[in-house]
Structure formats: structure tokens, C-alpha cells
Amino acid sequence: MFTGIVQDLCEVVHVDDRDGVRRLEVLLGDHADGLESGASVANNGVCLTASHIDGGRVRFDVISETVQLTNLRDVEVGSRVNIERSLKFGDELGGHILSGHVSGTMTVSRIEVDGANRTMWFSVAPDHMPYLMWKGWIAIDGASLTISRVERATNEIAVSLIPETLERTTLGGFDVGSIANLEVDAQTQTIVNTVRETLKDPNMRELLQQG
């Protein structure tokens, strides 16, 4: 589990694609202290297993499904990724609970600049829109954020970004057309899906109409 509080932007130092697996080596530096093979680390919000550790240099093996579903397919040597170590018992929960299971990607559609602050709009797949609402939680490249605006007619959402977030995460380098990983809030998804299934029951629909 993760909190969506990005600990650092770390550089990708090696990429190797072979046998349907993408191997990423990331320079975690001090963030690799105490890390053991098999531990989970979020890379751009994607929960990956550390398969090899050499000092501060850590390798992650990314299966083809994850490559296709996330923006890790576009990562190359020199790219920087959002890094978060997994949540430990007793850690401060500053964001919200994340699984690191990315729902899909979305595209930056427009950016509104107001001094040092930015409102960043994203074009979202229609299937994900029911789980996204004003003031709801969202994870973008693993960063826990609050949705500030929703445009359902165009399948767009917006987040308001302060300078600290822009400086410490990949979002600071986003332009129109950039691809971001999306993880929807699991509790919201569960509630929406439960209501949908309930409303499919004719008896339940009749009871609601009577009420």
C-alpha cells in the first residue's frame, strides 16, 4: 500500500526490453536504504517489485500488461519517475490509501496558469468518469490529489497544483499531450459499482420507486 505522497523524482538509468518484459533500473539513492529484493516500490504510481538492488541502483521488471496499461511504456534513460516506498505501520498517512494498481492513463488536455499555480485538465476514458467527482481523491502518477473541477460532457477533470507539487513530481514537466497514470479511489469505485449492480435488480428498482 501507498499514500500518494511522492518521496522523490528519481532518474531512470537503464532500460532493457526483452522476452516481453521491460526492465527498468532507477537510481533511488538514499531511498534504497533498507530496501530488500521483493519489496514494493511505486514508480509513477505503479506498484513494482524490486528484483535487484545494487547500492542505490534498483531494478524493476515490468510485465507487458503493465507496460501497455501505464506510461512506463514511454520511460527511457534519463526520464525521471515519481518514487514512493511502501507504507509501513506507524507511518504518517498524509495522502490517501493507494494500491499502486493503475486504472489506466489519461492525457493532459489543457493547462491554466495563474501566477505560480496551475490548473491542469485531463481527458479521461469514459469508463473511468463515474468514479471521478468534485473534491474526490485521485492519484496522478502516484501523487495524491483532489479533483477541483469536473466536465462530464467532455470527459475531463482538473486538479489545482501548487508550486511544491510541481517541483517534487512529474506533473511539473507535463505539457498538453502528456500521458499520466490514473488510479481511482477504491472506495468510490466500490460504492459506484455496488449501486449500479443493485439498480439492475428489478425488485430493488420497484422498491426505490415506491419509496
N, C-alpha and C positions, 0 to 999 in steps of 0.2 A: 504494500500500500504506500501511497504518497500523499503529500499535502498540497501540491501545486505551488510551493514556494521554491522557485528555482534557486539553486545554490551557486551556480556559476555558468558562464559560457565557456565551453572547452573546445579546443581545436581537434578536428579530425586529422590524423597524421598518416593514415594508410587506409586504402580501400581495396578489397580483393573480391571479385565476383567469380565464383566457380561452383560447379555442381549444384546450381540452384540456390546457393547460399551467398549472401553478401556479408563479408567480414569487415567490420569497422574497427579501427584502432583509434582510441581517443585519449588525448593527453589530459588525464584527470588531475595530475599533480597531487597536491595535498589531499584532495578529495578521495584519493585511493588509499589513504592511510587506514589500516584495519580491514580493508576490503578483501574478501576471500573469493576464490573461484566458486561459482554457483550463486553468488549474491545477485540481487536485483538492483538495477540502476535505471532510472528513467532518462532516455535520450530523446529530446523533443517530445516528451510526454509518453514515449513508448517504453513499456517495461521490457528491458532486455537483461539477459543473464551474462554476467562476466565470465567468459570462458578461459581467459588467460590474463595474468597480471605480471607486468614487468616494471617494477617500481611504480611510477605514476602513469605508466602507459598501460591501458586496459583494452582488451579485445572483446568485441561483442559479435555474435553470429546472428544474422537476421535472415529468417526463412523467407521464401519467395512470397507467401501470402502477406506478410508484414511489409515487405518491400512494395508490393502493389498497392496496399491499402494506405500507406503513410508517405510523408515527404522524405523519409530516409532513402527513397529511391533516387533523390536528386542530390544527396550529400556527396561531396567529393573532397579530395585532400585540400586542406585549407579552410573548409567550411567550419563554422562553429555551431555547436548544438547546446541546447539547454540541458543541464545536468542536475538531477536530484537523486541523492541516495534514498533508499527505502526508509520508511518511518519506523522508528524504534519506540518501544514502550517508554513513556515518560517524556518524549519529545513534545515541544510546543506545537500545537496544531494551529498554524496561522492562516491556512487557506481553507480547503475542504477536502474530504476524503476522495482520493482518486485511485483507480485500479491500475492505470497505465495501459488499459485496453482501449486503444484509439477507435473511435466510431467511424472515422473516415477523414477526408480532407475537405477544406473549403478554400476559396480564393478571395484575396483582397480585391474589393470592387471599387472602393474609393477611400480617400483619406482627407479628413477635415482638420486643418491646423489652426490652433488658437494659442498663439504665443509658444510656450514650451510644451503645451499639451496637445494631444491628438485624439480625435475620434476616428477609429478605424472600422470601416464597414467590410463585411464579408458576405460573399454569395455562398449560400448553403444548399446542399441537396434537399429537395422537398421532403424526403423521408425523415430527415432529422429535425425539421422545423417544429413538429408538435411538441418536442421536448425542450424547446428554447423559448423563454419568456422574459419579459421585462423584470429586471432585478434578480433573475435566476443566475445560478452558478454555471460556469463553463470553464473548460481548460483548453487553452490555445497553445500548442507546442509545449504542453505540460505546465503552463502558467495559469494559476487560479485567478479568474477574472469574473467580474459582474457584468451581465448584459445591460447596456444602458439604453438601447433602442431596438425595436423590432419592426420590420416591414414585411408582413406576411404576403402582401400582394406580389412582391418581387423576390421572396425567399432570401431576405437579407437580415443580418443582425449587426449591431455595432457595440464596440467596447470603448470606454474612455481610458486613455493611457497617460499616466503621469511620467515625468522625466525619469524617475527611478526605474520604472518598469522598462522603459525604452532603452535605458543604459544597460540593464542587467540581463536582458533576454533577447532572443532572436527577433522579437517584434520591432526593435529599434532599427533593424535593417530591412524591414518589409517595405515594398512598393506596391503599387497597383499591379495585380497579376501574380503576386507571391502566393505560394501554397502553404497552408498551415494545417497542422494536425488538430483534430477536434475530438474531445471526449465530453460527452454529455453527462449531466448529473445522473447518477444511477438511481437515486430515489425518485427523481422526477420521471425518469423513463419507466420505472416500475409502476408508479401511480397511473400514468397515462395509459400504459398497456393494460393494466387491470380494469380501468374504466371502459376502455374500448371492448375488451372481451365480455365484460358484464353487459354492455349495451347490445351485444349480439344476441343475448338470450331474450326471446320474445316475451317470456313471462316477466322478466325484470323490466323490460320496456313498458309493459302494461301496468305494472305496479307503479312505476315512476309517473306515468300519465295519470293514474288515478290519484296520486299524491298531489 
